[in-house]
Amino acid sequence: MTELLNQIIDIAKSIAHVFDASIWPPLVTIVKSIGHLFVKILELSIMVVQWLLDKF
């Protein structure tokens, strides 16, 4: 199981490396920014839900 997980991680890293070294750095930067933004929105919504649960 761990071996499979490691292989998946290695594949993901190599794909990310190819994207970083590609001809499309601006596109990659935009995609990464959207990803980070999505994560921040998710974290914020979780915090809001927890706050609401504490209130009621």
Buried (B, 14 or more C-beta within 10 A) or exposed (E): EEEEEEEEEEEEEEEEEEBEEEEEEEEBEEEEEEEEEEEEEEEEEEEEEEEEEEEE
